[in-house]
Amino acid sequence: MFVASARLSSFEQAVSSIVRIEVPAGVLADVYEPEPSDTVNDDDGPTGGSPSDNDQDQADRPQPPRNFLLIGTDSAIGLDDDDPAGWRDRTPGVALADAIMLLRLDPGLARASVLSLPRDLYVTVHRNGVPVRKEKLASALLVGGMEMGAPTLVETVTSEFGVPIHNFVVVDFLGFENVVDEIGGVSLWFPYPARDVASGLYVSESGCTRFDGRAALSFVRSRKPELFIDGRWQRVGVWNDLERNRRQQDFLVLAMERVIDKGARSVLVRDNLIEAVAEAVILDDRLTLRNLMGLGNAFADFDPTGMERHSLPVYDDVVGTSSVLRLHADARKVFDVFRGISLRPDDVPVDVVDRRGPVDETVPAFQQMSYKGFPVRPLIGDPVPATTVRAARDRFDAAVLVGQLVDPLPRFEFDDALADRVELVLGQDFGTFLLAPRGIEEVDAAARAALVAQGEVDDENALPVFDPAPDSEQVATVLPARSTRRTLKIRAASLDGRRPDGSRCP
């Protein structure tokens, strides 16, 4: 108990020491809180106070999803002169976004999804609610300036892609290197000797190599990797940012596994690791200690390899003399995951079970539902008082989608015997189908509360698993499972840092 208390105190002190950026109102999205508790007593300041026994009802409440924007800047401040990345700009407050990721954490369902946003996406940069100019996405950080760089990038992502951002994390080159060094480095597997002259990457032999912070930075920044095969250096992949984004995601997962190996799930996490992370990052002023503790508890048993990894469909274009990327129309489906919309009506077969008793309506309820785009099977049953949406646990998102259209807000029940179909049981309290869907936050919260009430989320093996929409276009936006990447070829996937069988280096 004493050790746990000391670690909590150390963690609290570290969080309170993190540099914060004050974010203007309206830039960050509000996290939906359906039932605010009178017992919660947040202290003023960035840590939000320590969790206490009085906050137990807050801790037990199903937590809503939260979108983070992870921003890696190309600032070289603090790097040694002989560091391969040391030639980058060292001017305080002047930096481009070198890596941009969307991370969606869903504590209630223990889901995590990540999406890399290419630096060269051509967008309209927004600042203070005003479109400023058209630029590459990476430049939004520079347009914002020293104090408003991260908020400007957040505002641009939200305005351009319709994705709410609740919090952000910023790290520069030095911070990245220090964290990697503090966890003892990260081991990567290479099929042949490897190099990237531009980034400073150099691996002298095949097999497993332990990367310190400097070497790790050269790997995640590599755009032009080569492998030494049959006596000569041969190009790997097509040398673009999309391949680099994939390697960054590969490294993120490997680093998370390494952190777990070092005891991140234990109260015995070393003080110097906590302090290194605290010194390396900059956060927004709204992310509290309670938020971090809640996320840590929710993902205590999370396997990083289970993180859903997404990529954007883009195409090349030229603006003036500058090469840029533009989004394909199919990008909407990828962004939907981070908007909390993982399904479309035609993906959700529904049994409309009419248990209202005798009713007089011009258009039958099941037909009204089919007009919404759902594949519908009509059924009839004996009258019941309450309207209920019933689904298997792994069809949670489908149940929420159906519930968004029902007025009043229905009850939710989860039963794995229902398999792939969702049941909409129309009770005597049923009013109508809404013309415009109810806000997803309200319906999502009600469905989560039902899961908790039924005890369905106590068993980690019973947690719903993200299932992308079954149409081929959606599946194509999710990176292949690890087990499918075993053929050794000179392609970008050869440099994912894992052995051919998918295992990682010790």
FENBELQUI-V247339 format. One record per residue. N is the residue number from 1. RES is the residue in three letters. OMEGA is omega in degrees with one decimal (NA if undefined). D_CENTER is the distance of its C-alpha to the mean C-alpha in Angstrom with 1 decimal. Layout:
((N;RES;OMEGA;D_CENTER) (N;RES;OMEGA;D_CENTER))
This chain:
((1;MET;-179.7;33.1) (2;PHE;-179.8;34.3) (3;VAL;-179.9;31.9) (4;ALA;179.9;28.9) (5;SER;179.6;30.2) (6;ALA;-179.8;30.6) (7;ARG;178.0;27.1) (8;LEU;178.8;25.7) (9;SER;179.1;28.1) (10;SER;178.8;27.1) (11;PHE;179.9;23.4) (12;GLU;179.3;24.3) (13;GLN;-179.9;26.5) (14;ALA;-179.7;23.9) (15;VAL;-179.0;21.3) (16;SER;-178.9;24.2) (17;SER;-176.8;25.1) (18;ILE;176.1;21.8) (19;VAL;-178.4;22.5) (20;ARG;173.3;21.2) (21;ILE;177.6;21.1) (22;GLU;-173.6;22.7) (23;VAL;178.5;20.8) (24;PRO;178.8;23.1) (25;ALA;175.5;23.0) (26;GLY;-179.6;21.0) (27;VAL;177.7;18.5) (28;LEU;178.6;15.7) (29;ALA;175.5;15.1) (30;ASP;173.8;16.6) (31;VAL;-175.7;14.8) (32;TYR;178.3;17.0) (33;GLU;-173.0;19.5) (34;PRO;-174.8;22.0) (35;GLU;179.4;24.6) (36;PRO;-176.9;25.0) (37;SER;178.3;27.1) (38;ASP;-176.7;30.2) (39;THR;-178.7;30.1) (40;VAL;-177.4;27.1) (41;ASN;179.0;28.5) (42;ASP;172.3;26.1) (43;ASP;175.4;28.1) (44;ASP;177.3;27.9) (45;GLY;-170.6;26.0) (46;PRO;-177.9;22.6) (47;THR;179.0;22.5) (48;GLY;178.7;23.2) (49;GLY;-179.2;25.7) (50;SER;174.6;25.7) (51;PRO;-179.7;24.9) (52;SER;179.1;28.2) (53;ASP;-179.6;30.0) (54;ASN;-177.6;30.2) (55;ASP;-174.9;26.5) (56;GLN;178.7;26.5) (57;ASP;176.2;26.2) (58;GLN;-177.9;23.1) (59;ALA;-177.6;21.6) (60;ASP;-177.3;22.6) (61;ARG;178.1;21.2) (62;PRO;-174.5;18.2) (63;GLN;-179.0;15.2) (64;PRO;176.5;13.2) (65;PRO;-178.7;9.5) (66;ARG;177.4;8.2) (67;ASN;174.4;6.2) (68;PHE;167.5;6.7) (69;LEU;179.1;8.4) (70;LEU;-173.3;9.3) (71;ILE;172.3;12.8) (72;GLY;-177.5;15.3) (73;THR;179.2;18.8) (74;ASP;177.4;21.9) (75;SER;-178.9;24.1) (76;ALA;-179.7;26.6) (77;ILE;177.0;28.1) (78;GLY;179.8;29.3) (79;LEU;175.1;29.2) (80;ASP;-178.4;32.5) (81;ASP;-178.0;34.6) (82;ASP;176.4;34.5) (83;ASP;180.0;30.7) (84;PRO;179.4;29.8) (85;ALA;-174.2;27.3) (86;GLY;-179.0;29.9) (87;TRP;-179.5;31.3) (88;ARG;-173.7;28.4) (89;ASP;177.7;29.1) (90;ARG;179.4;30.0) (91;THR;179.6;30.8) (92;PRO;175.7;29.1) (93;GLY;179.6;26.7) (94;VAL;-178.5;26.8) (95;ALA;170.2;23.7) (96;LEU;174.5;21.6) (97;ALA;-178.0;17.9) (98;ASP;176.5;18.0) (99;ALA;-178.7;14.3) (100;ILE;179.3;11.6) (101;MET;167.9;7.9) (102;LEU;177.6;5.2) (103;LEU;178.2;2.2) (104;ARG;177.9;2.6) (105;LEU;-179.7;5.4) (106;ASP;-174.4;8.5) (107;PRO;-176.8;11.4) (108;GLY;-178.3;14.1) (109;LEU;179.8;13.1) (110;ALA;177.3;11.5) (111;ARG;174.0;8.6) (112;ALA;179.0;5.3) (113;SER;179.9;3.8) (114;VAL;178.7;3.9) (115;LEU;174.9;6.6) (116;SER;176.4;9.5) (117;LEU;-178.6;11.8) (118;PRO;-178.5;15.4) (119;ARG;-172.9;17.5) (120;ASP;174.6;20.4) (121;LEU;-178.7;19.1) (122;TYR;-171.8;22.0) (123;VAL;168.4;21.2) (124;THR;179.9;23.1) (125;VAL;179.0;22.2) (126;HIS;176.5;22.4) (127;ARG;179.7;23.6) (128;ASN;177.1;25.0) (129;GLY;-175.7;24.7) (130;VAL;172.5;26.7) (131;PRO;-173.7;26.1) (132;VAL;178.8;27.4) (133;ARG;176.9;27.6) (134;LYS;-175.1;26.2) (135;GLU;167.5;24.6) (136;LYS;-175.6;22.1) (137;LEU;-178.0;18.6) (138;ALA;-176.2;19.1) (139;SER;-178.8;22.2) (140;ALA;179.0;20.6) (141;LEU;-179.9;20.4) (142;LEU;179.1;24.1) (143;VAL;-178.3;25.1) (144;GLY;179.9;23.8) (145;GLY;-172.1;26.0) (146;MET;-174.2;26.0) (147;GLU;-171.8;24.9) (148;MET;-178.0;22.9) (149;GLY;-179.3;21.0) (150;ALA;176.3;17.5) (151;PRO;178.2;18.2) (152;THR;177.2;19.6) (153;LEU;177.2;16.6) (154;VAL;-178.7;14.5) (155;GLU;179.1;17.3) (156;THR;179.0;17.6) (157;VAL;180.0;14.0) (158;THR;-177.0;14.5) (159;SER;-175.5;18.1) (160;GLU;-170.7;17.7) (161;PHE;177.2;14.8) (162;GLY;-179.6;14.9) (163;VAL;177.9;11.4) (164;PRO;176.6;11.8) (165;ILE;-178.0;10.5) (166;HIS;-179.6;11.4) (167;ASN;175.4;11.4) (168;PHE;177.9;11.5) (169;VAL;179.8;12.5) (170;VAL;175.2;15.2) (171;VAL;177.5;16.9) (172;ASP;-176.2;19.9) (173;PHE;-177.5;21.6) (174;LEU;178.7;23.7) (175;GLY;177.8;21.0) (176;PHE;-178.8;19.1) (177;GLU;-177.4;22.4) (178;ASN;179.9;23.4) (179;VAL;178.7;20.4) (180;VAL;178.0;20.9) (181;ASP;-176.2;24.6) (182;GLU;177.8;24.2) (183;ILE;176.8;22.5) (184;GLY;-179.9;25.4) (185;GLY;179.7;23.8) (186;VAL;-178.3;21.8) (187;SER;178.8;23.8) (188;LEU;178.0;23.3) (189;TRP;177.7;25.6) (190;PHE;-179.2;27.4) (191;PRO;179.8;29.8) (192;TYR;169.2;32.1) (193;PRO;-173.4;32.7) (194;ALA;176.0;30.2) (195;ARG;165.5;30.2) (196;ASP;-174.5;28.9) (197;VAL;-175.9;31.6) (198;ALA;-175.6;29.6) (199;SER;-178.1;26.8) (200;GLY;178.5;29.2) (201;LEU;174.2;27.7) (202;TYR;177.1;30.6) (203;VAL;-169.6;30.8) (204;SER;-177.4;34.4) (205;GLU;179.0;34.3) (206;SER;179.3;32.3) (207;GLY;-175.9;30.6) (208;CYS;177.1;28.5) (209;THR;177.8;28.3) (210;ARG;-179.2;27.0) (211;PHE;170.3;25.2) (212;ASP;-175.3;25.7) (213;GLY;-178.3;23.7) (214;ARG;179.6;25.8) (215;ALA;179.1;25.7) (216;ALA;178.1;21.9) (217;LEU;178.5;21.6) (218;SER;178.6;24.0) (219;PHE;-176.1;21.9) (220;VAL;178.2;18.5) (221;ARG;-174.6;20.6) (222;SER;174.8;22.8) (223;ARG;-174.3;23.4) (224;LYS;-178.1;26.8) (225;PRO;175.7;26.9) (226;GLU;174.8;30.2) (227;LEU;-179.4;31.5) (228;PHE;-174.0;35.1) (229;ILE;177.6;36.5) (230;ASP;172.7;40.2) (231;GLY;177.7;41.3) (232;ARG;178.3;39.3) (233;TRP;-177.6;35.9) (234;GLN;-177.5;34.1) (235;ARG;178.2;31.1) (236;VAL;178.0;27.8) (237;GLY;-176.7;25.9) (238;VAL;175.1;26.4) (239;TRP;175.4;25.3) (240;ASN;-176.6;22.6) (241;ASP;-179.6;19.3) (242;LEU;176.1;17.4) (243;GLU;177.8;18.8) (244;ARG;177.0;18.0) (245;ASN;179.7;14.3) (246;ARG;178.2;14.4) (247;ARG;176.8;16.3) (248;GLN;176.3;13.9) (249;GLN;176.4;11.2) (250;ASP;-178.2;14.2) (251;PHE;179.1;15.2) (252;LEU;-180.0;12.0) (253;VAL;179.3;12.3) (254;LEU;179.0;16.1) (255;ALA;177.3;15.9) (256;MET;177.5;13.9) (257;GLU;178.8;16.7) (258;ARG;178.0;19.2) (259;VAL;177.7;18.2) (260;ILE;176.7;18.6) (261;ASP;-178.3;21.9) (262;LYS;172.8;23.0) (263;GLY;-176.8;22.7) (264;ALA;179.8;19.5) (265;ARG;-177.0;19.9) (266;SER;174.5;23.4) (267;VAL;-177.6;25.0) (268;LEU;176.0;26.9) (269;VAL;-175.6;24.2) (270;ARG;177.8;26.3) (271;ASP;-175.7;26.8) (272;ASN;175.3;26.7) (273;LEU;177.4;23.1) (274;ILE;-177.9;22.0) (275;GLU;-179.9;24.1) (276;ALA;178.6;22.9) (277;VAL;-179.2;19.3) (278;ALA;-179.8;20.6) (279;GLU;-173.2;22.8) (280;ALA;-170.2;20.2) (281;VAL;168.6;17.7) (282;ILE;-177.0;18.2) (283;LEU;169.5;16.3) (284;ASP;-175.0;16.9) (285;ASP;-177.5;19.7) (286;ARG;-179.0;18.0) (287;LEU;-172.5;15.8) (288;THR;174.9;18.4) (289;LEU;179.4;19.5) (290;ARG;175.9;19.3) (291;ASN;-177.3;15.6) (292;LEU;177.9;15.0) (293;MET;179.4;17.5) (294;GLY;178.2;16.1) (295;LEU;178.8;12.7) (296;GLY;178.8;14.7) (297;ASN;-176.8;17.0) (298;ALA;-176.2;14.5) (299;PHE;-177.1;12.9) (300;ALA;-177.5;16.3) (301;ASP;-174.9;16.9) (302;PHE;175.4;13.6) (303;ASP;-176.7;14.2) (304;PRO;179.5;11.9) (305;THR;177.5;13.3) (306;GLY;179.2;12.0) (307;MET;177.6;8.4) (308;GLU;-175.6;8.1) (309;ARG;-174.3;8.4) (310;HIS;174.4;9.4) (311;SER;-177.5;12.0) (312;LEU;171.5;13.8) (313;PRO;-176.2;17.5) (314;VAL;173.9;19.6) (315;TYR;-177.6;23.2) (316;ASP;175.8;25.4) (317;ASP;178.0;27.6) (318;VAL;175.2;30.0) (319;VAL;-173.0;30.5) (320;GLY;176.2;33.8) (321;THR;-174.1;33.7) (322;SER;174.5;30.0) (323;SER;-178.0;27.8) (324;VAL;174.6;24.6) (325;LEU;174.4;21.9) (326;ARG;-176.8;21.7) (327;LEU;166.9;19.4) (328;HIS;179.3;20.9) (329;ALA;-178.5;21.1) (330;ASP;179.1;18.9) (331;ALA;179.2;15.9) (332;ARG;-177.5;16.0) (333;LYS;178.5;14.9) (334;VAL;179.9;11.6) (335;PHE;178.8;10.9) (336;ASP;178.6;12.0) (337;VAL;-176.9;9.1) (338;PHE;170.1;7.2) (339;ARG;-177.0;10.7) (340;GLY;179.9;11.0) (341;ILE;-177.2;13.5) (342;SER;-177.0;13.2) (343;LEU;172.7;17.0) (344;ARG;-176.9;20.1) (345;PRO;-176.9;23.5) (346;ASP;174.4;25.2) (347;ASP;-169.4;22.7) (348;VAL;173.7;23.9) (349;PRO;-173.8;27.5) (350;VAL;167.3;29.0) (351;ASP;176.2;32.2) (352;VAL;-177.2;33.7) (353;VAL;-176.7;36.1) (354;ASP;-179.8;38.5) (355;ARG;179.7;39.9) (356;ARG;-168.9;41.2) (357;GLY;-178.8;44.8) (358;PRO;177.3;47.0) (359;VAL;178.3;45.4) (360;ASP;-179.5;46.7) (361;GLU;-177.0;44.2) (362;THR;179.3;44.7) (363;VAL;-179.3;41.6) (364;PRO;-176.2;40.6) (365;ALA;-177.8;37.2) (366;PHE;179.5;35.9) (367;GLN;175.4;36.9) (368;GLN;179.3;35.1) (369;MET;179.3;31.9) (370;SER;176.8;32.5) (371;TYR;178.1;32.9) (372;LYS;177.5;29.3) (373;GLY;-179.2;28.4) (374;PHE;167.0;28.1) (375;PRO;-169.3;30.2) (376;VAL;170.0;32.5) (377;ARG;-177.7;35.1) (378;PRO;176.2;37.5) (379;LEU;-179.8;38.8) (380;ILE;177.2;41.2) (381;GLY;178.5;41.7) (382;ASP;-176.5;43.7) (383;PRO;173.2;42.8) (384;VAL;-175.6;40.3) (385;PRO;-166.4;39.5) (386;ALA;173.1;35.6) (387;THR;-173.2;33.2) (388;THR;170.7;30.5) (389;VAL;-177.2;27.5) (390;ARG;-178.4;27.5) (391;ALA;170.7;25.0) (392;ALA;-177.0;23.9) (393;ARG;-179.7;20.9) (394;ASP;172.4;18.9) (395;ARG;-179.5;19.8) (396;PHE;-177.8;18.2) (397;ASP;178.6;16.4) (398;ALA;178.4;19.8) (399;ALA;178.6;21.7) (400;VAL;-179.8;19.7) (401;LEU;177.8;20.4) (402;VAL;-178.1;24.1) (403;GLY;179.7;24.3) (404;GLN;-174.0;23.2) (405;LEU;-172.4;26.5) (406;VAL;177.2;28.9) (407;ASP;-0.3;31.0) (408;PRO;-179.1;31.5) (409;LEU;-175.6;28.2) (410;PRO;167.8;28.8) (411;ARG;177.2;28.5) (412;PHE;173.3;26.0) (413;GLU;-178.7;27.0) (414;PHE;-175.3;25.3) (415;ASP;-176.5;27.5) (416;ASP;178.3;26.6) (417;ALA;-178.1;30.1) (418;LEU;176.6;29.0) (419;ALA;-171.2;27.1) (420;ASP;-174.9;25.5) (421;ARG;174.3;27.3) (422;VAL;175.9;26.6) (423;GLU;170.4;29.7) (424;LEU;-179.3;30.4) (425;VAL;-179.7;33.4) (426;LEU;178.4;35.3) (427;GLY;-177.1;37.2) (428;GLN;178.3;40.0) (429;ASP;-178.3;37.7) (430;PHE;179.7;35.9) (431;GLY;-175.8;36.4) (432;THR;168.8;34.8) (433;PHE;-176.2;31.9) (434;LEU;175.7;30.2) (435;LEU;176.2;30.6) (436;ALA;-177.8;27.1) (437;PRO;173.0;24.3) (438;ARG;-179.8;23.8) (439;GLY;-174.6;20.7) (440;ILE;-177.4;17.8) (441;GLU;-178.5;17.1) (442;GLU;-177.6;20.7) (443;VAL;178.2;20.8) (444;ASP;-179.9;17.5) (445;ALA;179.3;18.9) (446;ALA;179.7;22.2) (447;ALA;177.5;20.9) (448;ARG;178.8;19.0) (449;ALA;178.0;22.2) (450;ALA;176.8;24.1) (451;LEU;179.8;22.1) (452;VAL;-178.8;22.8) (453;ALA;179.1;26.4) (454;GLN;-178.8;26.9) (455;GLY;-174.0;25.6) (456;GLU;-177.6;23.2) (457;VAL;178.0;20.3) (458;ASP;-177.5;22.6) (459;ASP;-175.9;22.7) (460;GLU;178.9;19.6) (461;ASN;-178.6;21.1) (462;ALA;-178.4;21.3) (463;LEU;176.0;17.6) (464;PRO;178.8;16.5) (465;VAL;-178.9;14.8) (466;PHE;-179.9;12.6) (467;ASP;-177.6;15.2) (468;PRO;-179.7;14.6) (469;ALA;-170.4;17.5) (470;PRO;179.4;20.6) (471;ASP;-171.0;21.8) (472;SER;-178.2;21.9) (473;GLU;179.8;20.2) (474;GLN;-178.4;16.9) (475;VAL;-178.4;17.2) (476;ALA;-179.2;17.9) (477;THR;178.5;14.6) (478;VAL;-177.0;13.0) (479;LEU;-176.8;14.2) (480;PRO;176.7;17.2) (481;ALA;-175.5;17.3) (482;ARG;-174.3;18.6) (483;SER;-178.2;22.0) (484;THR;-173.9;22.7) (485;ARG;-173.8;22.7) (486;ARG;-178.4;26.0) (487;THR;-177.5;28.4) (488;LEU;176.5;29.2) (489;LYS;178.9;29.6) (490;ILE;-178.2;29.4) (491;ARG;-174.4;26.0) (492;ALA;-177.1;22.7) (493;ALA;177.5;21.4) (494;SER;-176.7;24.4) (495;LEU;178.9;22.6) (496;ASP;175.7;19.5) (497;GLY;-178.9;21.2) (498;ARG;175.4;22.0) (499;ARG;-179.4;25.4) (500;PRO;179.6;26.4) (501;ASP;178.1;26.1) (502;GLY;179.9;22.4) (503;SER;-179.6;23.3) (504;ARG;178.6;22.4) (505;CYS;178.7;25.0) (506;PRO;NA;26.2))
